[in-house]
Amino acid sequence: MSEILYEELDHGVGRLILNSGSGNPITPSLLETLNSELERIAKDAPRCLVIDGGEGSIFSGGFALPVIADWDREEIRAFFGTFLDAIYKIMLMPCSTVAAINGHTIAGGFILSLATDLRIVKSGKLKLGLSEVDLGVCVPAGPQVLLAARTSEAHALRVGMLGHLFNGEEALRIGYAADCVEDARAGAVDYATRIAKKPGHGSSETSRFYSEGLVERVKSADAQYMEPFLDSWFSEDGQKCIKGLAAKLSGK
């Protein structure tokens, strides 16, 4: 089973689909495939790229803790480096990008969604946000910068410090979502199609002007604060919570 699917839609819209299993966990193999696919797409980019979580009710539940919970510091460092590489690639994609947030989007999945230019979110009952602090771990610095850019510094601080999870309606109010609709997949394709039909490359260039500077800010924060993030991951409380949740997710 391929963990990433890609299809071409009408009017030059591409669709990249997360397909890593129930809940779309962010696994090492998913990240390897995602990075390779993003590199391939960038060489012949569509007019606009939609990223979604497939037909399930979860865009992504975050990192595959049952896989990585027992990894040592250098393995975790490399894993997060690969994850951040995918974030940067999405942000620097030579076309506009839209995420279809069809369901719950938590922690690493939420960070992944922040990489796109726009997010179309499903209305109704769903949970969005960063839950790291509930595991005794800080939110990585780069994603904090990215969330502040997509919402505001005040909202980013509140969401990160409290582990506050919110729904689509609140997502629209704070700026995370460009729209909140009943069918996020259809809504994202509609937005992407409207962008793709515009003449020239004004939309993608507008994205580039903003994204290139933002990527540098995100990279700088990641480099400056990676060690404190890893310290929190490997703290006594962090390890206890991470391994406890990993066991629960594994059914042990």
Backbone as CSV, one residue per row, in Angstrom:
resi,resn,N_x,N_y,N_z,CA_x,CA_y,CA_z,C_x,C_y,C_z
1,MET,0.838,-1.202,0.000,0.000,0.000,0.000,0.869,1.248,0.000
2,SER,0.623,2.134,-0.950,1.342,3.398,-0.972,0.776,4.326,0.099
3,GLU,1.653,4.929,0.885,1.202,5.814,1.945,0.862,7.219,1.452
4,ILE,1.197,7.489,0.204,0.845,8.749,-0.441,0.259,8.440,-1.809
5,LEU,-0.885,9.010,-2.100,-1.510,8.869,-3.413,-1.543,10.234,-4.085
6,TYR,-1.518,10.236,-5.409,-1.582,11.499,-6.137,-2.442,11.322,-7.373
7,GLU,-3.279,12.311,-7.622,-4.109,12.284,-8.820,-4.233,13.686,-9.387
8,GLU,-4.466,13.749,-10.692,-4.657,15.024,-11.373,-6.139,15.251,-11.600
9,LEU,-6.619,16.408,-11.173,-8.011,16.777,-11.344,-8.129,17.761,-12.510
10,ASP,-9.307,18.276,-12.718,-9.532,19.213,-13.824,-8.860,20.556,-13.568
11,HIS,-8.617,21.282,-14.645,-8.137,22.664,-14.608,-6.750,22.811,-13.992
12,GLY,-5.967,21.743,-14.018,-4.609,21.830,-13.501,-4.491,21.741,-11.999
13,VAL,-5.475,21.138,-11.354,-5.432,20.931,-9.900,-4.870,19.547,-9.609
14,GLY,-3.911,19.456,-8.710,-3.387,18.175,-8.264,-3.920,17.860,-6.877
15,ARG,-4.031,16.583,-6.571,-4.531,16.156,-5.256,-3.560,15.143,-4.658
16,LEU,-2.959,15.500,-3.523,-2.059,14.609,-2.802,-2.805,14.101,-1.573
17,ILE,-2.839,12.774,-1.407,-3.689,12.154,-0.391,-2.834,11.376,0.606
18,LEU,-2.986,11.697,1.888,-2.341,10.902,2.935,-3.061,9.570,3.036
19,ASN,-2.285,8.477,3.093,-2.893,7.150,3.020,-2.087,6.150,3.850
20,SER,-1.803,6.548,5.122,-0.919,5.722,5.945,-1.663,4.812,6.915
21,GLY,-2.977,4.671,6.710,-3.748,3.778,7.580,-4.712,4.552,8.453
22,SER,-5.364,3.849,9.359,-6.376,4.447,10.218,-5.809,5.639,10.991
23,GLY,-6.408,6.793,10.823,-5.936,7.997,11.494,-4.779,8.684,10.799
24,ASN,-4.313,8.149,9.669,-3.175,8.721,8.940,-2.017,9.096,9.862
25,PRO,-1.482,8.135,10.636,-0.343,8.453,11.496,0.865,8.864,10.668
26,ILE,1.647,9.782,11.216,2.859,10.237,10.542,3.987,9.287,10.922
27,THR,4.248,8.348,10.041,5.251,7.313,10.248,6.554,7.701,9.538
28,PRO,7.660,7.081,9.901,8.896,7.341,9.165,8.761,7.048,7.670
29,SER,8.079,5.967,7.329,7.927,5.630,5.913,7.026,6.620,5.189
30,LEU,5.988,7.128,5.887,5.145,8.159,5.277,5.981,9.386,4.949
31,LEU,6.825,9.821,5.881,7.627,11.014,5.647,8.611,10.815,4.502
32,GLU,9.193,9.639,4.426,10.112,9.359,3.321,9.380,9.458,1.982
33,THR,8.204,8.832,1.910,7.421,8.859,0.676,6.922,10.265,0.381
34,LEU,6.466,10.977,1.418,5.956,12.335,1.230,7.037,13.256,0.688
35,ASN,8.226,13.199,1.256,9.308,14.049,0.764,9.640,13.749,-0.690
36,SER,9.696,12.477,-1.028,9.996,12.098,-2.420,8.910,12.574,-3.373
37,GLU,7.653,12.412,-2.966,6.540,12.805,-3.828,6.490,14.325,-3.989
38,LEU,6.751,15.059,-2.917,6.760,16.519,-3.023,7.865,16.996,-3.967
39,GLU,9.013,16.345,-3.916,10.097,16.695,-4.843,9.679,16.422,-6.277
40,ARG,9.009,15.301,-6.498,8.551,14.957,-7.854,7.518,15.957,-8.348
41,ILE,6.545,16.286,-7.505,5.484,17.211,-7.900,6.054,18.587,-8.215
42,ALA,7.032,19.029,-7.430,7.599,20.367,-7.613,8.270,20.531,-8.973
43,LYS,8.753,19.439,-9.552,9.427,19.513,-10.844,8.453,19.813,-11.975
44,ASP,7.209,19.452,-11.805,6.173,19.732,-12.808,4.879,20.053,-12.058
45,ALA,4.905,21.166,-11.365,3.845,21.485,-10.413,2.510,21.761,-11.098
46,PRO,1.416,21.374,-10.457,0.092,21.720,-10.966,-0.150,23.219,-10.769
47,ARG,-1.294,23.690,-11.229,-1.653,25.087,-10.991,-1.948,25.333,-9.511
48,CYS,-2.516,24.334,-8.870,-2.775,24.401,-7.430,-2.800,22.979,-6.887
49,LEU,-2.290,22.794,-5.684,-2.199,21.470,-5.076,-3.105,21.387,-3.854
50,VAL,-3.967,20.367,-3.828,-4.805,20.074,-2.662,-4.162,18.932,-1.891
51,ILE,-4.059,19.064,-0.579,-3.575,17.991,0.282,-4.698,17.598,1.219
52,ASP,-5.037,16.307,1.260,-6.128,15.882,2.144,-5.845,14.518,2.747
53,GLY,-6.728,14.125,3.654,-6.543,12.883,4.402,-7.315,11.711,3.861
54,GLY,-7.741,11.776,2.604,-8.465,10.655,2.014,-9.907,10.605,2.460
55,GLU,-10.466,9.430,2.437,-11.900,9.272,2.676,-12.266,9.073,4.138
56,GLY,-11.289,8.985,5.013,-11.577,8.771,6.421,-12.026,10.032,7.122
57,SER,-12.252,9.921,8.419,-12.745,11.047,9.205,-11.635,11.778,9.937
58,ILE,-10.382,11.431,9.650,-9.238,12.072,10.301,-8.238,12.504,9.235
59,PHE,-7.868,13.780,9.252,-6.815,14.246,8.342,-5.498,13.597,8.752
60,SER,-5.118,13.791,10.012,-3.981,13.073,10.596,-4.010,13.240,12.098
61,GLY,-3.859,12.125,12.807,-3.837,12.163,14.263,-2.478,12.462,14.845
62,GLY,-1.472,12.695,13.982,-0.158,13.074,14.478,0.889,11.988,14.340
63,PHE,1.959,12.116,15.075,3.101,11.216,14.952,2.756,9.803,15.412
64,ALA,3.374,8.839,14.759,3.125,7.427,15.055,3.889,7.029,16.319
65,LEU,3.342,7.386,17.469,4.045,7.126,18.731,4.355,5.652,18.969
66,PRO,3.475,4.714,18.597,3.844,3.307,18.802,5.124,2.907,18.073
67,VAL,5.465,3.648,17.015,6.676,3.356,16.246,7.890,4.045,16.848
68,ILE,7.743,5.308,17.265,8.907,6.120,17.626,9.102,6.329,19.134
69,ALA,8.174,5.843,19.956,8.229,6.146,21.401,9.524,5.681,22.059
70,ASP,10.109,4.584,21.607,11.314,4.034,22.238,12.603,4.482,21.556
71,TRP,12.510,5.374,20.596,13.703,5.811,19.880,14.576,6.699,20.764
72,ASP,15.892,6.690,20.475,16.804,7.527,21.247,16.841,8.952,20.676
73,ARG,17.595,9.794,21.320,17.592,11.221,20.976,17.999,11.480,19.528
74,GLU,19.029,10.802,19.057,19.480,11.045,17.687,18.469,10.535,16.664
75,GLU,17.805,9.442,16.969,16.769,8.944,16.062,15.584,9.907,16.005
76,ILE,15.196,10.440,17.155,14.092,11.399,17.182,14.493,12.693,16.476
77,ARG,15.727,13.128,16.675,16.204,14.326,15.987,16.100,14.154,14.468
78,ALA,16.547,12.995,13.977,16.494,12.733,12.540,15.051,12.659,12.044
79,PHE,14.181,12.045,12.839,12.762,11.934,12.467,12.134,13.315,12.328
80,PHE,12.369,14.183,13.308,11.795,15.521,13.230,12.440,16.343,12.119
81,GLY,13.703,16.095,11.842,14.338,16.768,10.723,13.671,16.412,9.407
82,THR,13.355,15.133,9.229,12.665,14.691,8.012,11.263,15.275,7.937
83,PHE,10.582,15.333,9.085,9.256,15.936,9.133,9.316,17.414,8.746
84,LEU,10.258,18.141,9.305,10.373,19.564,9.002,10.756,19.791,7.544
85,ASP,11.552,18.891,6.974,11.875,19.000,5.546,10.601,18.972,4.699
86,ALA,9.650,18.096,5.075,8.382,18.025,4.340,7.592,19.319,4.498
87,ILE,7.603,19.889,5.714,6.928,21.166,5.950,7.494,22.239,5.029
88,TYR,8.821,22.342,4.975,9.459,23.362,4.135,9.131,23.134,2.659
89,LYS,9.116,21.887,2.229,8.829,21.597,0.819,7.409,22.033,0.442
90,ILE,6.465,21.778,1.322,5.088,22.207,1.035,5.028,23.731,0.967
91,MET,5.661,24.403,1.917,5.627,25.860,1.948,6.286,26.476,0.709
92,LEU,7.288,25.797,0.165,8.023,26.324,-0.987,7.587,25.703,-2.306
93,MET,6.492,24.968,-2.291,5.974,24.382,-3.527,5.721,25.497,-4.559
94,PRO,6.158,25.320,-5.817,5.995,26.385,-6.819,4.568,26.492,-7.368
95,CYS,3.617,26.330,-6.489,2.212,26.534,-6.830,1.476,26.802,-5.521
96,SER,0.273,27.306,-5.621,-0.540,27.515,-4.426,-0.951,26.164,-3.849
97,THR,-1.181,26.128,-2.532,-1.556,24.875,-1.866,-2.760,25.099,-0.955
98,VAL,-3.622,24.090,-0.903,-4.832,24.148,-0.087,-4.985,22.814,0.633
99,ALA,-5.221,22.846,1.938,-5.467,21.621,2.698,-6.960,21.432,2.898
100,ALA,-7.416,20.197,2.711,-8.795,19.820,3.003,-8.819,19.152,4.367
101,ILE,-9.261,19.880,5.374,-9.267,19.362,6.743,-10.628,18.712,6.976
102,ASN,-10.673,17.429,6.643,-11.923,16.688,6.638,-12.305,16.118,8.002
103,GLY,-11.426,16.242,8.971,-11.709,15.675,10.284,-10.631,16.058,11.274
104,HIS,-10.542,15.300,12.356,-9.595,15.613,13.423,-8.175,15.794,12.868
105,THR,-7.514,16.826,13.360,-6.156,17.151,12.914,-5.382,17.609,14.135
106,ILE,-4.527,16.729,14.650,-3.913,16.930,15.960,-2.386,16.866,15.847
107,ALA,-1.716,17.646,16.699,-0.265,17.568,16.889,0.472,17.632,15.551
108,GLY,1.234,16.583,15.197,1.994,16.606,13.960,1.129,16.783,12.730
109,GLY,-0.070,16.216,12.741,-0.987,16.408,11.617,-1.413,17.857,11.492
110,PHE,-1.637,18.500,12.633,-2.002,19.912,12.643,-0.855,20.760,12.108
111,ILE,0.365,20.452,12.526,1.533,21.187,12.037,1.644,21.032,10.521
112,LEU,1.439,19.819,10.026,1.499,19.579,8.587,0.498,20.460,7.847
113,SER,-0.701,20.597,8.402,-1.725,21.411,7.742,-1.331,22.883,7.685
114,LEU,-0.536,23.337,8.644,-0.112,24.739,8.667,0.817,25.090,7.514
115,ALA,1.407,24.089,6.880,2.351,24.344,5.799,1.666,24.846,4.532
116,THR,0.395,24.535,4.350,-0.301,24.957,3.133,-0.689,26.429,3.215
117,ASP,-0.947,27.015,2.058,-1.342,28.423,2.015,-2.710,28.640,2.648
118,LEU,-3.641,27.744,2.345,-5.014,27.872,2.826,-5.487,26.542,3.386
119,ARG,-6.420,26.615,4.332,-7.015,25.417,4.913,-8.543,25.555,4.882
120,ILE,-9.196,24.557,4.296,-10.654,24.501,4.270,-11.071,23.420,5.262
121,VAL,-11.867,23.796,6.254,-12.131,22.932,7.399,-13.590,22.500,7.420
122,LYS,-13.802,21.261,7.794,-15.148,20.715,7.926,-15.850,21.343,9.127
123,SER,-17.105,21.693,8.946,-17.896,22.220,10.049,-18.346,21.076,10.959
124,GLY,-18.826,21.422,12.138,-19.345,20.404,13.051,-18.305,19.914,14.028
125,LYS,-18.482,18.674,14.481,-17.645,18.138,15.549,-16.323,17.611,15.008
126,LEU,-15.268,18.318,15.305,-13.917,17.840,15.023,-12.958,18.587,15.940
127,LYS,-11.759,18.022,16.104,-10.772,18.598,17.012,-9.524,18.970,16.226
128,LEU,-9.114,20.212,16.419,-7.935,20.746,15.759,-7.012,21.334,16.810
129,GLY,-5.710,21.158,16.644,-4.808,21.826,17.571,-3.576,21.031,17.929
130,LEU,-2.870,21.525,18.930,-1.591,20.988,19.363,-1.725,20.423,20.775
131,SER,-1.485,19.143,20.912,-1.686,18.469,22.207,-0.378,18.132,22.914
132,GLU,0.736,18.648,22.403,2.042,18.266,22.946,2.163,18.493,24.449
133,VAL,1.646,19.623,24.939,1.842,19.928,26.360,1.127,18.924,27.262
134,ASP,0.122,18.253,26.736,-0.550,17.224,27.521,0.282,15.957,27.635
135,LEU,1.383,15.909,26.891,2.336,14.804,26.992,3.624,15.255,27.686
136,GLY,3.606,16.446,28.265,4.803,16.938,28.933,5.874,17.434,27.991
137,VAL,5.485,17.727,26.735,6.435,18.129,25.699,6.052,19.522,25.202
138,CYS,7.046,20.353,24.915,6.735,21.673,24.363,6.426,21.567,22.873
139,VAL,5.708,22.548,22.365,5.463,22.632,20.924,6.763,23.070,20.258
140,PRO,7.223,22.395,19.207,8.452,22.814,18.531,8.398,24.289,18.134
141,ALA,9.529,24.965,18.194,9.556,26.419,18.005,9.142,26.833,16.596
142,GLY,9.627,26.135,15.590,9.261,26.495,14.217,7.766,26.436,13.982
143,PRO,7.107,25.342,14.350,5.655,25.296,14.236,4.933,26.371,15.040
144,GLN,5.511,26.816,16.177,4.908,27.929,16.900,4.923,29.190,16.051
145,VAL,6.045,29.452,15.390,6.149,30.611,14.500,5.142,30.481,13.357
146,LEU,5.024,29.288,12.823,4.123,29.050,11.702,2.666,29.247,12.113
147,LEU,2.289,28.741,13.282,0.921,28.920,13.748,0.621,30.397,13.994
148,ALA,1.587,31.124,14.553,1.382,32.558,14.781,1.171,33.296,13.462
149,ALA,1.878,32.873,12.415,1.719,33.507,11.105,0.359,33.195,10.496
150,ARG,-0.175,32.020,10.776,-1.473,31.625,10.213,-2.635,32.164,11.038
151,THR,-2.387,32.495,12.308,-3.454,33.027,13.167,-2.965,34.355,13.751
152,SER,-2.476,34.337,14.953,-1.844,35.491,15.596,-0.941,34.957,16.690
153,GLU,-0.030,35.794,17.179,0.852,35.345,18.253,0.053,35.000,19.504
154,ALA,-0.992,35.773,19.781,-1.798,35.504,20.975,-2.492,34.151,20.877
155,HIS,-3.069,33.842,19.709,-3.739,32.557,19.552,-2.741,31.407,19.566
156,ALA,-1.587,31.613,18.939,-0.577,30.555,18.916,-0.095,30.230,20.327
157,LEU,0.105,31.258,21.132,0.565,31.040,22.507,-0.493,30.314,23.327
158,ARG,-1.747,30.719,23.174,-2.830,30.073,23.929,-2.985,28.613,23.522
159,VAL,-3.009,28.363,22.223,-3.181,26.995,21.733,-2.014,26.119,22.182
160,GLY,-0.781,26.651,22.075,0.394,25.866,22.425,0.535,25.614,23.916
161,MET,0.270,26.628,24.731,0.467,26.489,26.174,-0.611,25.652,26.846
162,LEU,-1.840,25.731,26.341,-2.954,25.041,26.977,-3.282,23.701,26.332
163,GLY,-2.713,23.426,25.167,-3.140,22.235,24.429,-4.587,22.375,23.991
164,HIS,-5.010,23.622,23.775,-6.413,23.907,23.437,-6.761,23.336,22.069
165,LEU,-7.822,22.536,22.032,-8.326,21.988,20.772,-9.603,22.727,20.395
166,PHE,-9.757,23.019,19.122,-10.881,23.824,18.684,-11.543,23.210,17.449
167,ASN,-12.742,23.691,17.123,-13.492,23.155,15.978,-13.356,24.068,14.764
168,GLY,-14.070,23.714,13.703,-13.954,24.464,12.464,-14.434,25.887,12.563
169,GLU,-15.480,26.100,13.316,-16.014,27.446,13.453,-15.010,28.368,14.152
170,GLU,-14.375,27.869,15.215,-13.345,28.673,15.869,-12.132,28.834,14.960
171,ALA,-11.812,27.791,14.203,-10.694,27.866,13.257,-10.886,29.006,12.268
172,LEU,-12.108,29.204,11.832,-12.413,30.293,10.898,-12.258,31.644,11.595
173,ARG,-12.713,31.730,12.831,-12.653,32.999,13.553,-11.217,33.450,13.817
174,ILE,-10.324,32.504,14.109,-8.957,32.887,14.473,-8.025,32.966,13.268
175,GLY,-8.516,32.612,12.079,-7.720,32.746,10.870,-7.044,31.487,10.387
176,TYR,-7.082,30.399,11.178,-6.491,29.135,10.730,-7.171,28.646,9.459
177,ALA,-8.487,28.767,9.398,-9.256,28.286,8.245,-9.610,29.432,7.319
178,ALA,-9.493,29.177,6.008,-9.986,30.137,5.016,-11.492,30.020,4.866
179,ASP,-12.020,28.829,5.172,-13.460,28.612,5.093,-13.810,27.398,5.948
180,CYS,-15.058,27.350,6.383,-15.575,26.238,7.172,-16.850,25.770,6.505
181,VAL,-16.828,24.562,5.961,-17.931,24.080,5.132,-18.281,22.638,5.508
182,GLU,-19.411,22.177,5.040,-19.865,20.827,5.364,-18.959,19.760,4.760
183,ASP,-18.512,19.971,3.534,-17.653,19.010,2.835,-16.317,19.690,2.548
184,ALA,-15.325,19.431,3.400,-14.040,20.119,3.270,-13.304,19.715,1.999
185,ARG,-13.436,18.458,1.578,-12.746,18.023,0.363,-13.281,18.771,-0.849
186,ALA,-14.595,18.802,-0.984,-15.204,19.522,-2.105,-14.877,21.006,-2.022
187,GLY,-14.889,21.551,-0.813,-14.571,22.959,-0.644,-13.148,23.283,-1.036
188,ALA,-12.205,22.402,-0.660,-10.801,22.631,-1.004,-10.580,22.551,-2.505
189,VAL,-11.215,21.592,-3.146,-11.092,21.473,-4.609,-11.691,22.697,-5.281
190,ASP,-12.799,23.205,-4.742,-13.411,24.413,-5.300,-12.453,25.598,-5.186
191,TYR,-11.863,25.787,-4.010,-10.897,26.878,-3.851,-9.717,26.708,-4.804
192,ALA,-9.199,25.479,-4.882,-8.049,25.207,-5.747,-8.385,25.465,-7.208
193,THR,-9.577,25.091,-7.610,-10.006,25.299,-8.986,-10.117,26.789,-9.304
194,ARG,-10.664,27.543,-8.384,-10.771,28.992,-8.580,-9.389,29.628,-8.724
195,ILE,-8.434,29.139,-7.930,-7.064,29.640,-8.035,-6.450,29.224,-9.364
196,ALA,-6.629,27.951,-9.724,-6.013,27.420,-10.937,-6.524,28.107,-12.200
197,LYS,-7.743,28.573,-12.182,-8.340,29.211,-13.365,-7.880,30.655,-13.563
198,LYS,-7.228,31.217,-12.572,-6.773,32.607,-12.722,-5.634,32.678,-13.738
199,PRO,-5.582,33.750,-14.524,-4.541,33.849,-15.558,-3.160,34.032,-14.947
200,GLY,-2.147,33.608,-15.690,-0.777,33.826,-15.252,-0.429,33.073,-13.981
201,HIS,0.545,33.597,-13.264,1.041,32.933,-12.062,0.993,33.866,-10.847
202,GLY,0.052,34.792,-10.868,-0.043,35.758,-9.781,-0.276,35.118,-8.437
203,SER,-1.119,34.083,-8.399,-1.433,33.442,-7.128,-0.215,32.742,-6.535
204,SER,0.485,31.973,-7.358,1.646,31.242,-6.848,2.778,32.192,-6.473
205,GLU,2.931,33.277,-7.219,3.970,34.252,-6.886,3.630,34.992,-5.591
206,THR,2.353,35.289,-5.385,1.929,35.917,-4.139,2.271,35.018,-2.958
207,SER,2.012,33.717,-3.116,2.365,32.751,-2.083,3.871,32.731,-1.855
208,ARG,4.635,32.743,-2.939,6.100,32.666,-2.820,6.654,33.863,-2.078
209,PHE,6.149,35.065,-2.376,6.660,36.261,-1.718,6.509,36.157,-0.207
210,TYR,5.404,35.580,0.235,5.152,35.446,1.667,5.904,34.251,2.252
211,SER,5.868,33.122,1.539,6.351,31.864,2.101,7.863,31.804,2.255
212,GLU,8.604,32.398,1.319,10.061,32.298,1.402,10.596,32.949,2.680
213,GLY,10.074,34.124,3.015,10.499,34.771,4.247,10.040,34.018,5.475
214,LEU,8.813,33.469,5.412,8.281,32.718,6.546,9.084,31.449,6.787
215,VAL,9.475,30.757,5.733,10.281,29.545,5.885,11.587,29.863,6.612
216,GLU,12.210,30.979,6.271,13.464,31.343,6.934,13.249,31.577,8.421
217,ARG,12.141,32.208,8.781,11.835,32.431,10.200,11.576,31.111,10.921
218,VAL,10.854,30.214,10.256,10.555,28.913,10.852,11.838,28.093,11.023
219,LYS,12.678,28.081,10.000,13.942,27.348,10.077,14.837,27.888,11.189
220,SER,14.881,29.205,11.311,15.717,29.806,12.344,15.258,29.398,13.736
221,ALA,13.946,29.400,13.958,13.414,28.991,15.261,13.673,27.511,15.519
222,ASP,13.497,26.680,14.488,13.763,25.249,14.638,15.215,25.003,15.031
223,ALA,16.136,25.712,14.375,17.558,25.519,14.663,17.908,26.001,16.066
224,GLN,17.343,27.124,16.471,17.691,27.712,17.770,17.163,26.899,18.940
225,TYR,15.963,26.296,18.770,15.302,25.683,19.919,15.075,24.176,19.792
226,MET,15.782,23.521,18.863,15.604,22.076,18.731,16.065,21.340,19.987
227,GLU,17.176,21.747,20.567,17.677,21.038,21.745,16.722,21.155,22.936
228,PRO,16.190,22.347,23.256,15.196,22.408,24.331,13.955,21.574,24.045
229,PHE,13.541,21.512,22.771,12.401,20.656,22.426,12.733,19.201,22.724
230,LEU,13.923,18.750,22.304,14.322,17.366,22.562,14.478,17.116,24.061
231,ASP,14.950,18.111,24.796,15.037,17.963,26.255,13.661,17.674,26.850
232,SER,12.639,18.384,26.363,11.287,18.158,26.889,10.776,16.779,26.479
233,TRP,11.097,16.344,25.264,10.684,15.025,24.784,11.274,13.924,25.660
234,PHE,12.537,14.109,26.060,13.225,13.072,26.838,13.236,13.360,28.342
235,SER,12.429,14.309,28.781,12.266,14.528,30.214,11.546,13.342,30.833
236,GLU,11.635,13.227,32.132,10.977,12.111,32.824,9.469,12.108,32.561
237,ASP,8.830,13.259,32.719,7.393,13.341,32.485,7.059,13.094,31.016
238,GLY,7.866,13.672,30.120,7.614,13.487,28.699,7.668,12.028,28.294
239,GLN,8.701,11.328,28.715,8.834,9.915,28.362,7.726,9.064,28.962
240,LYS,7.342,9.365,30.189,6.259,8.614,30.818,4.964,8.770,30.036
241,CYS,4.635,10.003,29.655,3.387,10.257,28.922,3.441,9.702,27.503
242,ILE,4.557,9.893,26.826,4.696,9.416,25.448,4.573,7.901,25.389
243,LYS,5.281,7.210,26.268,5.249,5.752,26.239,3.905,5.208,26.721
244,GLY,3.263,5.940,27.643,1.929,5.535,28.070,0.921,5.636,26.949
245,LEU,0.957,6.756,26.184,0.025,6.918,25.075,0.348,5.937,23.960
246,ALA,1.642,5.683,23.726,2.034,4.722,22.688,1.473,3.337,23.010
247,ALA,1.557,2.939,24.282,1.014,1.635,24.694,-0.504,1.595,24.518
248,LYS,-1.160,2.699,24.841,-2.625,2.761,24.696,-3.017,2.658,23.222
249,LEU,-2.307,3.353,22.368,-2.601,3.312,20.935,-2.321,1.938,20.340
250,SER,-1.356,1.242,20.929,-0.994,-0.101,20.455,-1.916,-1.165,21.010
251,GLY,-2.786,-0.785,21.963,-3.696,-1.740,22.581,-3.029,-2.617,23.597
252,LYS,-1.902,-2.157,24.152,-1.162,-2.963,25.127,-1.586,-2.627,26.549
